[in-house]
Amino acid sequence: MLEVEAKYPVEDFTNVERLLRGWSATFDEAREDADQYFNAPDRDFAKTDEALRVRRIGNINLLTYKGPKTDAQTKTRTEIEVALASGDQAAEDLGRLLVHLGYQPVATVRKRRTVCHLQREGFYIEVCLDSVNEVGRYVEIEIMAGPEKLNAAKTVVLKLAGELGLKNQERRSYLEMLLKNRG
């Protein structure tokens, strides 16, 4: 599947939340995410525009690979996500396994995220309201789509961003911004 995404900086979420509620979007409870990123032993993911992370959402653990971005309008890229065993021990074990295979920990991105769900033009859309430690506040709009629906999904994402009044799309990842801010 392709992750078709656009991300925008915001001062606060008030206007975006108001609009989403007016469109009958459903809101999940806010959650705390911790995304630990790793670099490969055989290539530099910063240069290849790839990512490998272990995401912790409470007790839930996910391993995610993200391929290079494929277009200039959005952050569209291949995403493969695998659910892992729950709990601290499983996350720690996976981290140790990756290090033993030569992967190097890069940084952990921590954020408070509220996920909103809505449907538009035949697509299931997630709008994430993210407060990212050491980075700032952002709104992400995301659709998961097959390659045959890529152009339609991009159109919907960008149209929704305009309707939400979002400007100045940010194409860097939270990891890139965090590392830059840390110098």
N, C-alpha and C positions, 0 to 999 in steps of 0.2 A: 504494500500500500504506500501511497504517497501522502506525506503530511504537507498540506497546503496551508501556509501560515503567514500572517503579517502581524507585526508587533509595533506598538506606538507608545511613546512616553506620555504620561499624564501627570498633572499636579495632584489631582484627587479623582476619586471614582464616582462622585455624586451624580454628575450629569449622565454618565454612561449607565450607572445603575438605574436611574430614573427611566431612561429610554428603554432599557432591557425589560424592566418590570412592565412598562406600558405595552410592550410587545408580548407579554405573557411568558417571558423566559422563566425557566425554573432555576433556582439557585441552590447549589450544594452548600453545606456548612463550610466555613473557612477551615483550611488545613495548613499544616506546616510541612513543607517539602525540604528534603536535604538531598541534593544531587552531587554525588562524588564522581568526578571525571578522571579518566585514565588516558594516558598516551601509550601508543603501541610501541613495541620494541623494534618493529621493522619499518616504520614510517612515522613522520610527525603529523599528527592529526590537525594541528594548527595550519600546516602547509597544504594538506589534502582536503581541508574543509569538512572533516569527518568528526564524529564524536562517539565516545563510548562512556556510558555512565551507569552507576548504580543509584537508582532513585529510592529513597525511603519516604513513605507517606505513612506516618504513624508506625504500625507494625508491618505494613505491606512493603515488600521489596520487589523491584523491577530492574531488569537489565535491559538497556536500550542502546541500540546502534543507530546513528543518524549518518546518512551519506551526504555527499557534497550537495550544495544548493544547485538547482538546475535552471533557474531563470532569474531575471533581474527585477521582476515586478513583486515577487513574494519570496518567502523563504521555503519554497517547495523542495522537498528532499525525500529520499527513501527513509522510512522509519521501520525498524524491526524491534518489537518490544516483547520480552519474555517474562512472565510472572515467575517468581522464585518462592522458595519456602519463606514463611513469615518469621519475623522476630530478629532481634539483635544478632544472635549467633549466626544465623544464615547470612546476613549482610557482612558480618566480619569475616566469615569463612570465604565468601566470594571475593572479598577484597584481598585476602591472603593468597587465594588461588591465582588471581590475576597478577599479583606481584611476583609469585613464583614462576609464572609464565613469561615474565619480563615486562609486563605493563607497569607504568609508573603513575602513582597518584599525582594529579595536577593541582586540584583545588576542589573544595566543596562549596556549592552555591546553595544558600539557604533562603527560602522565600515563604511568605504567607500568601496562599493562593485561594481565591474563591472562584469556582468553576460555575458558569452559567450555561444553560442548554437551551437552544431554540432550533427551529426548523425554518428554512427558507429555500424556496425554489427547488424542492426535492432533496435538499442536503440537511444532514444533521450537523449542527455547528456548535462548537464549544467556544465560549468567550471567557478568557481567564483574566481575572483582576489580580495582578501580582505586585506585592511589595517585596522587593528583593534586597536583602541585606547588602550594604556597601554599593548598591547600584541605583536603586530608585523604584518608582512606580511605573508599571507598564500594563497595557491592555493587549492581550494576544487574541487573535481570531484564528480559529483552526478548523479545517475540514480534512477528514481522512477520505481519500478518493483513489480509485483506480486510474491508471494512465488514460483510459478512454474518456474520463470525465474531468481531466486536469484543467482544460481551458474554462469550462463552465464553473468549476470550483473556484478558480482564481478570480473570475468575474464576480462571483457572489461574495467572496472574502473582501475584495477591494470596495465593492458597492456598500457592504455593511459597514466597513470602516468609515466611509464617507457619511453614511446616515448617522453614525455615532459621533460625528464631528472630530474624528481622529486625524491628526496630521503628523508629518515628519516621521515617516516609517523608519524604524531602527532595524537594520539587517544583521547587526552583530548579535551573537549569542550572549546570554547572561554571563557565561564563563569568560568570553572575550572582554566584556565590559568590566567584570570583576578584576581580571588580571591587569587590565590597563589602569584601573583605579588604584590598584595596589602598587603600580610602578614596576 
